[in-house]
Amino acid sequence: MKKLTAFALLLSIVLTLFCGCGDTVSSSTPDSVAPKTQVRIAGMKGPTSIGLVNILENNLNGTALNDYSFTLAGAADEITPKLIRGELDMAAVPANLASVLYNKTEGEIQVLAINTLGVLYIVTKGENVATLQDLKGKTIYATGKGTTPEHTLRYLLTQNGINPDTDVNIEFKNEATEVVSAISAAETAIAMLPQPYVTVAQNKVSGLQIAIDLNTEWERLNPNSGIVTGVLVVRKSFADANPHAVNLFLQEYKQSVEFVNQNNSLAAALVAKHGVFDNQKVIEKAIPYCNITFISGNDIISPINKYLGVLYEQESKSVGGKLPNEDFFRIQE
């Protein structure tokens, strides 16, 4: 009888332990995983949003680390008011616009990363141009009068001993398509165009060649500091409240940019799928020339300061009337 009682007691202990183990396994099921942080991001159609496409795809498949909602805009004017009103948490925007927004919001908009370097090129049709000095006495078709493309070109010409007002004739058009039409109609021509419109033009104009990479010319004057075309900004209040979600995003963003640069064909398919640019074949050829990049942390400070400094000297309004302070840069720990 004592043996039976002892056995019953042992069996009871074993069953209790077994049930306890069952409770532990249950508590570690996906039901107990913390919900993903909702992050509202916007980007402009074109190069500054190309680096996001793998995150867009992962978000669609439910495998992204945060819960993202994306807005793609045709122009910066569609993004600016939403950022100011707090209807967006992050955005991929031109670098000078980031400075304008920082000044307008008294420091609420901060830069997290550089996502695009120089996309401007000098292209030629029937002209022998190898250096910026070769542009002296020439007519250059271009877009972007009064904006960063003009400021960049004027800076580079001046630094190479060319007076942009007297030594060259810069003929501005309203749109890149007008530049392409002018090149097509001319027997010989020189133009400044951004990617992916360089590739678009090459598909339409026989013999059109890339003569000068303006980002390379910038780096010759400013080592380790390219033309900062696009950046990723965040609202300070959001980053302060969600530092872990911001770090997860930066981790995904870096991986997405690496995917884009290592898999041009697959990336181009995603660019077209998600509406970042509508011509898959063109963007596949253009990606290697779009300088899609990921630079974060302290490495963003010097290139952005140099670029904004040049723009400020050309036209202070282009950066919001004054250069931003140190808290313009969001250096995540």
SULFENNOR-V224111 format. One line per field, one symbol per residue. ss: DSSP state (H for helix, E for strand, - for the rest). phi: phi as a letter, one per 40 degrees, with the letter a starting at -180 (. if undefined). A space follows every 10 residues. Layout:
ss = ???
phi = ???
This chain:
ss = -HHHHHHHHH HHHHHHHHHH HHHHHHH--H HH-----EEE EEEE--HHHH --HHHHHHHH H-----EEEE EEE---HHHH HHHHH----E EEEEHHHHHH HHHH----EE EEEEEE---E EEEEE----- -HHHH---EE EE-----HHH HHHHHHHHH- --------EE EE---HHHHH HHHHH---EE EEEE--HHHH HHHH----EE EEEHHHHHHH H--------E EEEEEHHHHH H-HHHHHHHH HHHHHHHHHH HH-HHHHHHH HHH------H HHHHHHHHH- -EEEEE--HH HHHHHHHHHH HHHH-HHHH- -----HHHE- ---
phi = .ccccccccc cccccccccc cccccccbcd dcccccccbb bbacchdcbc cccccdcccc cgbccbccbb bbbcaccccd cccccgcbba acbdcccdcd cdcccfgccb ccacbacdbc bcbbbgbcbb bccccdgbcb cabgdgbddc cccccccccb gbcccbcbbc bcbcbccccc cccccccbab abbccccccd cccbbcgcbc bacccccccc cbdgaccccb bbbbcdcccc cbcccccccc cccdcccccc ccbdcccccc dcdcgcacbc ccccccdcbc fcabbbgccc ccccdccccc ccccacccbg gacccccccc ccc
